[in-house]
Structure formats: C-alpha cells, structure tokens
Amino acid sequence: MKYDYLIVGAGLFGAVFAREAKDRGKKCLVVERRDHIAGNVYCEEVHGIQVHRYGAHIFHTSDRRVWDYVCRFAEFNNYVNSPIARYKDELYNLPFNMNTFSKMWNIATPAQAQEIIASQIADLGIMMPKNLEEQALSLVGRDVYEKLIKGYTEKQWGRDCRDLPAFIIKRLPLRFTYDNNYFNDRYQGIPIGGYTELVEKLLAGTEVRLKVDYLKNRQELDGLADKIIYTGMIDQFYDYALGVLQYRSVRFETEELEMENYQGNAVVNYTEREVPFTRIIEHKHFEFGKQPTTIISREYSSEWKKGDEPYYPVNDDRNNALYAQYRERAEKEARVIFGGRLGGYKYYDMDKVIAAALELCGTELG
C-alpha cells in the first residue's frame, strides 16, 4: 500500500498535519512508538477523571485562527490557570501579583508593592547579572526570589541558580493587580473530555499504527510513502552523529486518594529546595470534577539520558549551535520534513505547535 505521507508521531503536530492532508485528499499513515495517540497531551480517563499523564496542559492562545481551529474538534470549558505556590507553610498566588505581594508583605496597594521591590533591587546593586540568581534578583528583589523562584528553579534544572546562565530568565512578569489568571491570552480552557478525544477527532479517517518504532523499522516504513513528516528527536534521527542534544526530563508519581478534594487547586508548586518534587497536580480540578475520589501526580524534574522521555530542550549556546548543525543537514533531506517540539528542538506551547503545523500545511499541501 502506498501513502502520500508517513507521519512519525501522533502528537498535536502530526495529528493536525494528518487532518489537513486528509481533507485535501492525501493518504497518510501515522506511526507512533507509544501505545497511545496524543503525545504528551495524552489524557487517560480514570473513574471519570481525565488524568494528564505527562503533566498539566492548559490550552491558551491569542491566535484567533488557532482557537477557531481547535474548537472545530473540541468544546472547551472555562478553566483558568491560577496555580498556587507553597513555600514551607506559606501559600502564595501565581503569577506574582497583588495577592502575592499582599500576603508576603501585609500591604494593600500597588504603590507599596512597587516601593518594596524597587528598594530591594536598589540595595542589591546588580548592574550586569552574571548568572540566573543575579538576573532574578535584579528583576524581583530578594523576597520573591528566595521564596518563589530559587528552590523551584534549582529543582527544575538540577543545579544551583548561581551555576545557571542568566538568559534562562529573560523577564519575570510582575502584576500590580489582584489577578490570578496565569496567562494573558484571550482564549483559555481545557477540552471537555480531555485532549485524547480532541486528537482522536483530528486523526479520524487516517490509519494509525501504535507501538511502532520508526527508527527501528525505517527501511520498511520509508518505502511506504512519498514523503515523511518526522516529529521525533532530530539528533536521534541521525543516530546522534554530530552529538547528543540535551533535555530536561520529568517523572511522575500518580496515586488515587480516597477523598473528594486533596489540595483545592489543580496545580500547587512547591518552591522550597528541600521538597523533592516541583509540584502536585490534582487532575479533577481541570474539569471541576465532583467524583468521590481524587487523583494526584507529584512531578519530579530530572536530567535526561538516552531512553528517557525528553521534555524541555536545554537551549543554551552549545546546544543551539549543535541543533543548527543538525538543522543544516535536515534541510538537505529530499523526502523528510522535521516538525514539532522534538524535531525543532524548541519548547512550544500547544497553540504554537498547531500554528506551526498549519503553516507547514499551507506550504506543503497548498
């Protein structure tokens, strides 16, 4: 059987391309090495709760075209991302806003908060930040940094903030309003019924083969299609010939608890270094669940090694230079098009993945 496109990976990028290609009369085969579709946005239903198996995913965008597109395949609820930060026994609202500052300093007005932050920044006298710690201190002052940034960031990256480059934190938004909405985007929510159902609708009518490792069956699979859309790791595609790109990985400890409500919020970040996990996700709150039990996931950040699931690219100068070499090689491929988070070695929000896939469809499919 001959296909127009072999799509490697059944995540959002591959699913959007498959849908658009099918609608244009193209025949596609999607292969996925995991035992499920939807990539890292995969949701598994357990006792009526949509469990985000690979971490919290909240859809948000200001791109009306992308919003209208996803709404063709899912109805979204009105969930607003308002995480809580826990430092020891203190609870703070995120993002950093007047609720945060009021709790931290027992103040009430934006002018008071701005004065405290400006005073702390001035006392530090950091003119040219040499590392992430100095960069963060120069942006938010000592209190916010010590309680809400330092420990969490060190757990995320597995190293001291003084050993991390300053560029990792380009800015730290400070809001001087009582607004706990984490995102500024116009459109936000969770697909009712979870992301897996959304991706199922994108892939409807397209052949999908699960538990198929493309790289182990490349010769056979390449012969089935005219072109290949590859959404896996670009360095792995070339058998790491130029070197290994770095990632951070994440692991989860998930458990069901015999209680209706564990923490009262979908996401609680644990910002002190001594707590080993970065956050706890209580999945039912993404869809305002009323089930008699609840399911939580503790999230641990870890160094990536071959065989682990890659989550976040380490986009420092060394890795970006190495990726550029792989990209140069990829651009010479006659039949292979690289895309998505792993193919492009770039962290993408979901809306940006969909936008990139639609852009490729426009140039490739017409």
C-alpha positions as CSV (number, residue, x, y, z in Angstrom):
1,M,0.0,0.0,0.0
2,K,1.3,3.4,-0.9
3,Y,0.8,6.6,1.1
4,D,1.4,10.2,0.2
5,Y,2.8,10.9,3.7
6,L,4.2,8.8,6.5
7,I,3.8,10.8,9.7
8,V,6.1,9.8,12.6
9,G,4.4,10.7,15.9
10,A,0.7,11.0,16.8
11,G,1.0,14.2,18.9
12,L,-0.6,17.5,18.0
13,F,1.8,18.4,15.2
14,G,1.4,15.1,13.4
15,A,-2.4,14.9,14.0
16,V,-3.0,18.4,12.6
17,F,-1.0,17.6,9.5
18,A,-2.8,14.3,9.1
19,R,-6.2,16.1,9.3
20,E,-5.3,18.8,6.8
21,A,-3.7,16.3,4.4
22,K,-6.7,14.0,4.5
23,D,-9.0,17.0,3.9
24,R,-7.0,17.7,0.8
25,G,-7.4,14.2,-0.5
26,K,-4.0,12.9,0.6
27,K,-3.4,9.5,2.0
28,C,-1.4,9.3,5.3
29,L,-0.1,6.7,7.6
30,V,0.7,7.7,11.2
31,V,3.1,5.6,13.2
32,E,3.6,6.1,17.0
33,R,6.1,4.3,19.2
34,R,3.9,4.7,22.3
35,D,0.8,2.7,23.0
36,H,-1.5,5.7,22.7
37,I,-2.1,8.8,20.5
38,A,-1.9,12.5,21.5
39,G,1.8,12.6,22.6
40,N,2.5,14.5,25.8
41,V,-1.1,15.9,25.9
42,Y,-2.5,12.4,26.3
43,C,-5.3,12.1,28.9
44,E,-6.3,8.8,30.4
45,E,-9.7,8.6,32.0
46,V,-9.7,7.0,35.4
47,H,-13.0,6.9,37.4
48,G,-14.3,9.8,35.3
49,I,-11.2,11.9,35.9
50,Q,-9.1,12.9,32.9
51,V,-5.6,12.3,34.1
52,H,-2.9,14.4,32.3
53,R,-0.4,11.6,32.2
54,Y,2.5,13.8,31.1
55,G,1.8,16.8,33.2
56,A,-0.6,19.7,33.3
57,H,-1.6,21.0,29.9
58,I,-3.8,24.2,29.8
59,F,-4.7,25.4,26.3
60,H,-4.3,29.1,25.9
61,T,-3.8,31.3,22.8
62,S,-4.4,34.8,21.5
63,D,-4.4,33.5,17.9
64,R,-8.0,33.5,16.8
65,R,-7.2,31.3,13.8
66,V,-5.8,28.6,16.1
67,W,-8.6,28.9,18.6
68,D,-11.3,28.6,15.9
69,Y,-9.4,25.6,14.6
70,V,-9.3,23.6,17.8
71,C,-12.9,24.5,18.6
72,R,-13.9,22.5,15.4
73,F,-12.7,19.4,17.2
74,A,-13.5,20.0,20.9
75,E,-15.6,22.1,23.2
76,F,-13.6,23.9,25.8
77,N,-14.6,24.6,29.4
78,N,-13.9,27.9,31.2
79,Y,-10.9,26.7,33.2
80,V,-8.5,29.5,34.1
81,N,-5.0,28.6,35.2
82,S,-4.3,30.0,38.7
83,P,-1.6,28.0,40.3
84,I,-0.6,28.2,44.0
85,A,2.9,28.4,45.3
86,R,3.7,26.7,48.6
87,Y,6.8,27.8,50.5
88,K,7.1,25.8,53.7
89,D,3.6,26.6,55.3
90,E,3.1,29.8,53.3
91,L,0.7,29.8,50.3
92,Y,1.0,32.4,47.5
93,N,-0.9,33.1,44.4
94,L,0.8,32.9,41.0
95,P,1.7,34.7,38.8
96,F,3.4,37.3,41.0
97,N,0.5,39.8,41.6
98,M,-1.0,41.9,44.3
99,N,-2.4,38.9,46.0
100,T,1.1,37.5,46.2
101,F,2.6,40.8,47.5
102,S,-0.2,41.4,50.0
103,K,0.3,38.1,51.6
104,M,4.1,38.4,51.6
105,W,4.4,41.9,53.0
106,N,1.0,42.6,54.5
107,I,0.4,45.5,52.2
108,A,-2.6,46.6,50.1
109,T,-1.7,48.9,47.3
110,P,0.4,48.7,44.1
111,A,2.5,51.7,45.2
112,Q,3.5,49.9,48.4
113,A,4.5,46.7,46.4
114,Q,6.4,48.7,43.8
115,E,8.3,50.6,46.5
116,I,9.4,47.4,48.3
117,I,10.5,45.7,45.1
118,A,12.4,48.7,43.9
119,S,14.1,49.2,47.3
120,Q,15.3,45.6,47.3
121,I,16.6,45.8,43.8
122,A,18.4,49.0,44.5
123,D,20.0,47.6,47.7
124,L,21.4,44.6,45.7
125,G,23.1,46.9,43.2
126,I,23.3,44.3,40.4
127,M,24.1,46.0,37.2
128,M,25.4,43.2,34.9
129,P,23.9,39.9,36.0
130,K,26.4,37.0,35.7
131,N,24.1,34.1,36.4
132,L,20.4,33.2,36.8
133,E,20.4,34.2,40.5
134,E,21.7,37.7,39.9
135,Q,19.3,38.1,36.9
136,A,16.2,37.1,39.0
137,L,17.3,39.3,42.0
138,S,17.7,42.2,39.6
139,L,14.2,41.8,38.4
140,V,12.1,41.0,41.5
141,G,14.3,41.6,44.6
142,R,15.3,39.2,47.4
143,D,12.0,38.1,49.0
144,V,10.2,37.0,45.8
145,Y,13.4,35.3,44.6
146,E,14.2,33.5,47.8
147,K,10.6,32.2,48.4
148,L,9.2,31.6,45.0
149,I,11.9,31.3,42.4
150,K,15.2,29.9,43.8
151,G,14.2,26.4,45.1
152,Y,11.8,25.7,42.3
153,T,14.2,26.7,39.6
154,E,17.0,24.6,41.1
155,K,14.8,21.6,41.2
156,Q,13.8,22.2,37.6
157,W,17.3,22.4,36.3
158,G,19.1,20.2,38.8
159,R,21.8,22.8,39.7
160,D,22.3,25.9,41.8
161,C,20.9,29.1,40.4
162,R,24.4,30.6,40.5
163,D,25.5,27.9,38.1
164,L,22.8,28.6,35.6
165,P,23.1,31.2,32.8
166,A,21.2,34.5,33.2
167,F,19.5,34.2,29.8
168,I,17.2,31.4,31.1
169,I,15.1,34.1,32.8
170,K,14.7,36.9,30.3
171,R,11.9,38.5,32.3
172,L,9.7,37.8,35.4
173,P,6.3,39.4,35.0
174,L,5.1,41.4,38.0
175,R,1.4,42.3,38.0
176,F,0.3,45.1,40.2
177,T,-3.4,44.0,40.1
178,Y,-5.3,41.4,42.0
179,D,-5.5,39.0,39.1
180,N,-4.5,35.3,39.5
181,N,-5.0,34.4,35.8
182,Y,-1.6,33.0,34.9
183,F,-2.0,33.7,31.2
184,N,-2.6,36.9,29.3
185,D,-4.1,35.2,26.3
186,R,-7.6,35.9,25.2
187,Y,-8.7,32.3,24.9
188,Q,-8.1,29.6,27.5
189,G,-9.6,26.3,28.7
190,I,-9.4,22.5,28.8
191,P,-11.1,20.4,26.1
192,I,-14.2,18.8,27.7
193,G,-13.4,15.1,27.8
194,G,-9.7,15.6,27.6
195,Y,-7.1,16.1,24.9
196,T,-7.1,12.5,23.7
197,E,-10.6,12.9,22.4
198,L,-9.5,16.1,20.5
199,V,-6.6,14.2,18.9
200,E,-8.9,11.3,18.0
201,K,-11.1,13.6,16.1
202,L,-8.1,15.1,14.3
203,L,-6.9,11.6,13.3
204,A,-10.4,10.3,12.3
205,G,-10.2,8.5,9.0
206,T,-6.4,8.3,9.0
207,E,-4.6,5.0,9.5
208,V,-2.7,4.9,12.8
209,R,-0.3,2.2,14.0
210,L,0.7,2.3,17.6
211,K,3.7,0.7,19.2
212,V,5.7,1.1,16.0
213,D,9.2,2.5,16.4
214,Y,10.0,4.2,13.2
215,L,13.8,4.3,13.7
216,K,13.9,0.5,14.2
217,N,11.8,-0.1,11.1
218,R,12.9,2.8,8.9
219,Q,13.8,0.9,5.8
220,E,10.4,-0.9,5.6
221,L,8.4,2.2,6.5
222,D,10.3,4.6,4.3
223,G,9.2,2.5,1.3
224,L,5.5,3.1,2.1
225,A,5.2,6.8,1.4
226,D,6.4,9.6,-0.9
227,K,7.3,11.9,2.0
228,I,7.9,11.7,5.7
229,I,6.8,14.1,8.4
230,Y,9.1,13.4,11.3
231,T,8.3,14.8,14.8
232,G,10.8,12.8,16.9
233,M,14.2,13.9,18.1
234,I,16.2,15.3,15.3
235,D,19.6,14.1,16.7
236,Q,18.2,10.6,17.2
237,F,17.1,10.6,13.6
238,Y,20.7,10.9,12.6
239,D,21.8,8.4,15.2
240,Y,23.5,11.3,17.2
241,A,26.1,11.5,14.5
242,L,27.0,15.1,15.4
243,G,26.5,14.8,19.2
244,V,23.6,14.5,21.7
245,L,21.3,17.4,22.3
246,Q,20.4,17.9,26.0
247,Y,17.0,17.9,27.5
248,R,15.4,18.0,30.9
249,S,13.1,15.1,31.7
250,V,10.2,14.7,34.1
251,R,8.8,11.8,36.0
252,F,5.5,11.4,37.8
253,E,4.3,9.6,40.9
254,T,0.5,9.2,40.5
255,E,-1.9,7.9,43.1
256,E,-5.6,7.8,43.8
257,L,-6.8,9.1,47.1
258,E,-10.0,8.2,48.9
259,M,-11.1,11.7,49.4
260,E,-13.0,14.2,47.3
261,N,-10.5,17.1,47.4
262,Y,-6.8,16.9,48.2
263,Q,-5.4,20.4,47.7
264,G,-8.3,22.6,46.4
265,N,-6.5,23.6,43.2
266,A,-5.3,21.9,40.0
267,V,-1.7,22.9,40.4
268,V,0.3,23.6,43.5
269,N,4.1,24.4,43.1
270,Y,6.4,23.5,45.9
271,T,9.1,26.2,45.9
272,E,11.5,25.2,48.6
273,R,14.5,23.2,47.6
274,E,14.1,20.6,50.3
275,V,10.8,19.2,48.9
276,P,12.0,16.8,46.1
277,F,9.1,17.3,43.7
278,T,8.3,20.6,41.9
279,R,4.6,20.5,42.0
280,I,1.5,18.4,42.7
281,I,-1.3,18.2,40.1
282,E,-4.8,17.3,41.2
283,H,-6.4,16.3,37.9
284,K,-10.1,16.5,38.6
285,H,-9.9,20.3,39.1
286,F,-9.1,20.8,35.4
287,E,-12.8,19.9,34.7
288,F,-14.3,20.9,38.1
289,G,-14.8,17.3,39.0
290,K,-17.1,16.1,41.8
291,Q,-16.0,12.5,41.9
292,P,-15.8,10.9,45.4
293,T,-12.1,10.1,44.9
294,T,-9.3,12.2,43.5
295,I,-6.0,11.5,41.6
296,I,-2.8,13.4,42.2
297,S,0.6,13.4,40.5
298,R,3.8,14.5,42.1
299,E,6.1,15.9,39.4
300,Y,9.9,15.5,39.6
301,S,12.4,17.1,37.3
302,S,15.4,15.1,36.3
303,E,18.4,15.1,34.0
304,W,17.6,13.5,30.7
305,K,19.5,10.5,29.4
306,K,19.0,8.3,26.3
307,G,15.9,6.2,26.8
308,D,14.1,8.8,29.0
309,E,11.2,10.9,27.7
310,P,12.6,14.3,26.6
311,Y,10.5,17.2,27.8
312,Y,12.4,20.5,27.7
313,P,15.3,21.3,25.4
314,V,18.3,22.9,27.1
315,N,18.6,25.9,24.7
316,D,22.0,27.2,25.7
317,D,24.6,28.3,23.3
318,R,26.3,24.9,22.9
319,N,23.0,23.0,22.3
320,N,21.7,25.7,19.9
321,A,24.9,25.5,17.9
322,L,24.6,21.7,17.7
323,Y,21.0,21.9,16.7
324,A,21.9,24.4,13.9
325,Q,24.3,21.7,12.5
326,Y,21.5,19.1,12.6
327,R,19.1,21.6,11.0
328,E,21.5,22.3,8.2
329,R,21.7,18.6,7.5
330,A,17.9,18.2,7.7
331,E,17.3,21.0,5.2
332,K,19.1,18.9,2.6
333,E,16.7,16.0,3.0
334,A,14.6,15.5,-0.1
335,R,11.8,13.5,1.4
336,V,11.8,14.3,5.2
337,I,10.3,17.3,6.9
338,F,11.0,17.8,10.5
339,G,8.5,19.4,12.8
340,G,7.1,19.8,16.4
341,R,8.9,20.2,19.7
342,L,11.5,17.5,19.2
343,G,12.0,17.9,15.5
344,G,12.6,21.6,16.0
345,Y,14.4,21.3,19.4
346,K,12.3,24.1,20.8
347,Y,9.8,24.3,23.6
348,Y,6.4,25.0,22.1
349,D,3.1,25.9,23.8
350,M,0.2,23.9,22.3
351,D,-1.1,26.7,20.2
352,K,2.3,27.4,18.7
353,V,2.6,23.7,17.7
354,I,-0.8,23.9,16.0
355,A,0.2,27.1,14.3
356,A,3.4,25.7,13.1
357,A,1.7,22.6,11.7
358,L,-0.9,24.7,9.9
359,E,1.9,26.8,8.4
360,L,3.6,23.7,7.1
361,C,0.3,22.5,5.7
362,G,0.0,25.8,3.8
363,T,3.4,25.5,2.2
364,E,3.4,21.7,1.7
365,L,-0.2,21.0,0.8
366,G,-1.2,24.3,-0.8
